[in-house]
């Protein structure tokens, strides 16, 4: 079921968590209705980090947001359900996150475009900005900002799992209002990536987001910029 988060922005909660190194991770998809898209005479749908597809969900997306035009992977480990959506909507443009196309698990997905420093600006950039979080030798991630609703959409860079939860998540620094970036990912920006990372953080803070959607944990409906700045204190 699509739950309205802001005007023309919906979140859809996955019914089942995915397993990540033995820990169940809840999953969340975002749907945005693009209303001012170049060369389109009617609204269309932008999909972020898709969850398992059903006929009912596909129909609801098209009814509320319009035909699916873009399907986006925010990082190279958020790929599991891309193929389901691209098969259902073969005319949609599927965007690969940095490093995803090289992974064996993504070989069955037909990518039409990709996020990257040397790639063209996405056609939806007039409504949704993007910043690539750089500097890690393990994984880069793309964060997004829906301008009209001032909503930041951040994947794994900020995680805020609600209590109660397992000890490993607490040790990872991703629980509650003080949730942040997983500590095992933080160390991959050392020793040479912090400069690039700070540029990415500053660009995100420059959005001055009012709302925040994250993939894992509790989203934020007001004063999101303060929450983001606090969560990224370690940078």
C-alpha positions in Angstrom: 0.0 0.0 0.0 1.3 3.4 -1.0 1.4 5.8 2.0 1.6 9.5 1.2 4.6 11.1 2.8 4.5 14.4 1.1 2.7 15.9 -1.9 3.5 13.6 -4.9 5.7 11.4 -2.7 4.8 8.0 -1.3 6.5 5.3 0.7 5.7 1.6 0.4 6.8 -0.7 3.2 8.1 -4.2 2.3 6.0 -7.0 3.8 9.0 -9.1 4.7 12.5 -8.1 5.7 15.6 -9.1 3.7 18.5 -10.9 5.4 21.8 -9.1 5.6 24.6 -11.2 7.2 22.0 -12.9 9.3 20.1 -9.8 10.4 16.6 -9.0 9.1 16.5 -5.6 7.4 13.1 -4.0 6.8 12.8 -2.5 3.4 11.1 0.5 2.0 10.4 1.8 -1.5 9.7 5.4 -2.6 7.4 6.5 -5.5 7.5 10.1 -6.8 5.0 11.6 -9.2 7.0 13.7 -11.7 4.7 16.5 -12.9 7.1 18.6 -15.0 9.1 16.0 -16.9 10.7 17.0 -20.2 8.9 15.6 -23.3 6.0 14.2 -21.3 2.5 15.6 -21.5 1.3 13.9 -18.4 2.8 12.9 -15.0 4.9 9.8 -14.7 6.3 7.7 -11.8 9.9 7.6 -10.5 10.7 4.5 -8.4 13.5 4.3 -5.8 14.8 1.0 -4.3 11.9 -1.2 -5.4 10.4 -3.8 -3.1 8.8 -7.1 -4.3 6.2 -6.3 -7.0 2.6 -7.4 -7.0 -0.1 -6.8 -9.6 -2.0 -4.7 -7.0 1.1 -2.6 -6.2 1.9 -2.0 -9.8 -1.6 -0.9 -10.5 -1.7 1.4 -7.5 1.6 3.1 -8.6 0.2 3.7 -12.1 -3.1 5.0 -10.8 -1.6 7.4 -8.3 1.7 8.4 -9.8 1.4 7.6 -13.5 3.2 5.2 -15.9 6.5 4.0 -14.5 9.3 6.0 -16.3 12.3 5.5 -14.0 13.5 2.7 -11.7 16.5 3.7 -9.6 19.0 1.7 -7.6 20.6 3.9 -4.9 23.6 1.6 -4.2 25.1 -1.7 -5.4 23.4 -3.8 -2.7 19.9 -2.4 -3.3 19.3 -4.4 -6.5 17.3 -7.5 -5.5 13.9 -6.5 -7.0 15.0 -4.3 -9.9 14.5 -7.1 -12.5 10.9 -7.7 -11.3 10.0 -4.1 -11.9 11.9 -3.8 -15.2 10.2 -6.9 -16.5 6.8 -5.5 -15.5 7.5 -2.1 -17.0 9.8 -2.8 -20.0 9.6 0.8 -21.2 10.9 2.2 -17.9 14.5 3.5 -17.8 16.5 1.5 -15.2 19.3 3.4 -13.5 22.3 1.6 -12.1 24.1 2.9 -9.1 27.9 3.1 -9.1 29.5 -0.4 -9.2 26.2 -2.3 -9.6 26.6 -3.3 -13.3 29.9 -5.1 -12.5 28.2 -7.4 -9.9 27.3 -10.9 -11.0 24.0 -10.7 -9.1 22.9 -7.9 -11.5 23.7 -9.6 -14.7 20.1 -10.3 -15.5 19.0 -6.7 -15.3 19.0 -4.5 -18.4 20.3 -1.1 -17.4 19.5 1.9 -19.6 21.4 4.6 -17.7 23.7 5.0 -14.7 24.6 7.5 -12.0 28.2 8.7 -12.1 30.5 11.7 -12.1 31.0 11.5 -15.8 27.4 10.6 -16.7 24.8 13.0 -18.1 22.4 14.8 -15.7 19.3 12.7 -15.4 16.2 14.0 -17.2 14.4 14.2 -13.9 17.0 16.5 -12.4 14.6 19.5 -12.6 12.5 17.9 -9.9 14.8 15.5 -8.2 18.4 16.4 -7.4 21.1 13.7 -6.7 24.4 13.6 -4.9 26.8 10.7 -5.1 28.4 9.9 -1.8 32.1 9.3 -2.7 35.3 8.4 -1.0 34.7 4.8 0.1 36.8 2.0 -1.4 33.9 -0.4 -0.9 30.7 1.4 -2.0 29.4 4.6 -3.4 25.7 5.6 -2.9 23.4 8.0 -4.6 21.2 10.3 -2.4 18.2 12.2 -3.8 16.2 15.4 -3.0 12.7 16.1 -4.2 12.7 19.8 -4.5 9.0 20.6 -4.3 8.4 18.8 -1.0 12.0 19.4 0.3 12.3 15.7 1.0 15.7 14.1 1.1 15.8 10.4 0.2 18.8 8.6 1.8 19.6 4.9 1.5 22.1 3.3 3.8 24.1 6.4 4.8 21.7 7.1 7.6 19.9 4.2 9.5 17.6 4.7 12.5 16.2 1.3 13.6 13.6 1.6 16.3 14.1 0.0 19.7 14.1 -2.8 20.7 16.6 -4.3 18.3 19.6 -6.6 18.3 23.0 -5.9 19.9 24.8 -5.9 16.6 22.7 -3.0 15.2 23.4 -1.1 18.4 27.1 -1.7 18.1 26.8 -0.6 14.5 25.5 2.8 15.5 22.3 2.6 13.6 19.6 2.5 16.3 17.2 5.2 17.5 17.3 9.0 17.2 21.1 8.8 17.2 21.2 6.4 14.3 23.9 7.1 11.8 26.1 5.4 9.2 27.0 1.8 9.9 30.4 1.7 11.5 31.7 -0.9 9.2 31.0 1.3 6.2 32.5 4.4 7.9 35.9 2.8 8.1 36.0 2.3 4.3 36.4 6.0 3.8 39.7 6.0 5.6 42.4 7.0 5.0 42.0 8.9 1.8 38.3 9.3 1.1 37.2 11.8 3.8 37.8 14.8 1.6 35.4 13.6 -1.1 33.0 12.4 1.6 32.9 15.9 3.1 32.0 17.4 -0.2 29.1 15.0 -0.6 27.9 15.7 3.0 28.0 19.5 2.4 26.0 19.1 -0.8 23.4 17.1 1.1 23.2 19.6 3.9 22.9 22.4 1.3 19.5 21.0 0.4 18.2 22.2 3.7 15.7 19.3 3.7 12.5 19.5 5.7 11.7 15.8 5.5 13.8 12.7 5.3 13.0 9.2 4.0 15.5 6.5 4.7 15.6 2.8 3.6 16.0 1.4 7.1 14.4 2.8 10.2 12.3 5.8 11.2 11.8 8.6 8.7 11.6 12.3 9.6 8.7 14.6 8.8 10.1 17.9 10.1 13.5 19.5 10.8 15.2 16.9 8.7 18.3 19.0 8.0 19.1 19.0 11.7 18.7 15.2 11.9 20.9 14.7 8.9 23.6 16.9 10.2 23.6 15.2 13.6 23.6 11.7 11.9 26.7 12.6 9.8 28.6 14.1 12.8 31.4 11.5 12.3 32.4 12.9 8.9 
